[in-house]
Amino acid sequence: MIQLLMQAKKGVLKDEASSENSKDTDRAYELDNDDIAAQALLFFLSGFDTTSTLLCFASHQMAVHPEIQTKLQEEIDETLHEHGGKLTYEALQGMKYLDMVVSGEKNIAGLFVCIRHYG
């Protein structure tokens, strides 16, 4: 995304919709540093909102199901012990139960309400 914004700033990136209109074929958008910073912040906050929502749902589910929280805490403690108390990328990749909890919460957070009765 940042690469596209930088191309737009340099004038290399053209609006695809304007190429359909014969009189606007040479029009390019000009962006300044404030525009790029605003778009980057918006991109960051959009990702932050979904992450915080996932963490809220995961926290709620662990509070409702303490056995999940206990098993997850045991896996985290064991992993930290195996890696000398350091949390590395490889250590995170080895936590299979953590992956299942997070993946399961993604499915819960992604549910939608169906208002039509099929049956």
One Martini backbone bead per residue (centre of mass of N, CA, C, O) as a GRO file, in nm:
protein
  119
    1MET     BB    1   0.059   0.063  -0.022
    2ILE     BB    2   0.297   0.257   0.004
    3GLN     BB    3   0.389   0.224  -0.288
    4LEU     BB    4   0.136   0.352  -0.416
    5LEU     BB    5   0.165   0.627  -0.279
    6MET     BB    6   0.444   0.694  -0.399
    7GLN     BB    7   0.355   0.681  -0.695
    8ALA     BB    8   0.143   0.906  -0.669
    9LYS     BB    9   0.344   1.129  -0.587
   10LYS     BB   10   0.520   1.100  -0.861
   11GLY     BB   11   0.294   1.033  -1.103
   12VAL     BB   12   0.275   0.722  -1.195
   13LEU     BB   13  -0.008   0.700  -1.087
   14LYS     BB   14  -0.314   0.623  -1.229
   15ASP     BB   15  -0.638   0.662  -1.303
   16GLU     BB   16  -0.845   0.422  -1.430
   17ALA     BB   17  -1.110   0.585  -1.475
   18SER     BB   18  -0.979   0.816  -1.653
   19SER     BB   19  -0.904   0.629  -1.904
   20GLU     BB   20  -1.205   0.611  -2.008
   21ASN     BB   21  -1.173   0.909  -2.044
   22SER     BB   22  -1.056   1.104  -2.296
   23LYS     BB   23  -1.009   1.391  -2.135
   24ASP     BB   24  -0.857   1.227  -1.861
   25THR     BB   25  -0.579   1.068  -1.932
   26ASP     BB   26  -0.354   1.282  -1.780
   27ARG     BB   27  -0.457   1.233  -1.498
   28ALA     BB   28  -0.314   1.297  -1.172
   29TYR     BB   29  -0.243   1.242  -0.853
   30GLU     BB   30  -0.161   1.453  -0.575
   31LEU     BB   31   0.070   1.392  -0.314
   32ASP     BB   32   0.147   1.441   0.010
   33ASN     BB   33   0.271   1.370   0.317
   34ASP     BB   34  -0.003   1.398   0.462
   35ASP     BB   35  -0.160   1.194   0.291
   36ILE     BB   36   0.020   0.950   0.349
   37ALA     BB   37  -0.005   0.955   0.658
   38ALA     BB   38  -0.312   0.924   0.669
   39GLN     BB   39  -0.328   0.651   0.521
   40ALA     BB   40  -0.143   0.492   0.714
   41LEU     BB   41  -0.314   0.537   0.968
   42LEU     BB   42  -0.571   0.407   0.863
   43PHE     BB   43  -0.447   0.130   0.810
   44PHE     BB   44  -0.361   0.080   1.104
   45LEU     BB   45  -0.643   0.116   1.245
   46SER     BB   46  -0.787  -0.110   1.096
   47GLY     BB   47  -0.608  -0.336   1.214
   48PHE     BB   48  -0.651  -0.270   1.516
   49ASP     BB   49  -0.955  -0.326   1.537
   50THR     BB   50  -0.950  -0.630   1.466
   51THR     BB   51  -0.752  -0.713   1.688
   52SER     BB   52  -0.913  -0.611   1.935
   53THR     BB   53  -1.163  -0.784   1.880
   54LEU     BB   54  -1.027  -1.058   1.899
   55LEU     BB   55  -0.920  -1.022   2.193
   56CYS     BB   56  -1.197  -0.989   2.323
   57PHE     BB   57  -1.317  -1.262   2.241
   58ALA     BB   58  -1.093  -1.439   2.362
   59SER     BB   59  -1.121  -1.341   2.654
   60HIS     BB   60  -1.414  -1.421   2.691
   61GLN     BB   61  -1.384  -1.727   2.627
   62MET     BB   62  -1.180  -1.781   2.859
   63ALA     BB   63  -1.374  -1.693   3.087
   64VAL     BB   64  -1.599  -1.905   3.016
   65HIS     BB   65  -1.338  -2.115   2.951
   66PRO     BB   66  -1.101  -2.212   3.172
   67GLU     BB   67  -0.974  -2.464   3.029
   68ILE     BB   68  -0.846  -2.303   2.799
   69GLN     BB   69  -0.669  -2.115   2.967
   70THR     BB   70  -0.504  -2.335   3.110
   71LYS     BB   71  -0.387  -2.477   2.858
   72LEU     BB   72  -0.253  -2.222   2.741
   73GLN     BB   73  -0.072  -2.154   2.985
   74GLU     BB   74   0.088  -2.419   2.976
   75GLU     BB   75   0.207  -2.379   2.692
   76ILE     BB   76   0.351  -2.112   2.749
   77ASP     BB   77   0.528  -2.205   2.984
   78GLU     BB   78   0.672  -2.435   2.830
   79THR     BB   79   0.792  -2.259   2.604
   80LEU     BB   80   0.955  -2.068   2.784
   81HIS     BB   81   1.129  -2.290   2.912
   82GLU     BB   82   1.253  -2.400   2.638
   83HIS     BB   83   1.350  -2.073   2.565
   84GLY     BB   84   1.458  -1.916   2.823
   85GLY     BB   85   1.215  -1.687   2.841
   86LYS     BB   86   1.184  -1.653   2.527
   87LEU     BB   87   1.002  -1.478   2.274
   88THR     BB   88   0.973  -1.616   1.966
   89TYR     BB   89   0.885  -1.695   1.658
   90GLU     BB   90   0.936  -2.001   1.689
   91ALA     BB   91   0.773  -2.032   1.948
   92LEU     BB   92   0.500  -1.945   1.829
   93GLN     BB   93   0.493  -2.168   1.604
   94GLY     BB   94   0.482  -2.407   1.834
   95MET     BB   95   0.191  -2.306   1.920
   96LYS     BB   96  -0.088  -2.489   1.864
   97TYR     BB   97  -0.310  -2.397   2.064
   98LEU     BB   98  -0.296  -2.099   2.004
   99ASP     BB   99  -0.378  -2.129   1.709
  100MET     BB  100  -0.657  -2.255   1.766
  101VAL     BB  101  -0.773  -2.022   1.930
  102VAL     BB  102  -0.740  -1.797   1.722
  103SER     BB  103  -0.886  -1.939   1.486
  104GLY     BB  104  -1.154  -1.979   1.636
  105GLU     BB  105  -1.206  -1.673   1.692
  106LYS     BB  106  -1.232  -1.588   1.400
  107ASN     BB  107  -1.495  -1.745   1.354
  108ILE     BB  108  -1.664  -1.606   1.571
  109ALA     BB  109  -1.620  -1.306   1.468
  110GLY     BB  110  -1.740  -1.394   1.164
  111LEU     BB  111  -2.019  -1.402   1.232
  112PHE     BB  112  -2.357  -1.421   1.118
  113VAL     BB  113  -2.684  -1.316   1.068
  114CYS     BB  114  -2.967  -1.510   1.001
  115ILE     BB  115  -3.307  -1.417   0.898
  116ARG     BB  116  -3.361  -1.674   0.743
  117HIS     BB  117  -3.568  -1.948   0.715
  118TYR     BB  118  -3.452  -2.285   0.691
  119GLY     BB  119  -3.709  -2.559   0.666
   0.00000   0.00000   0.00000
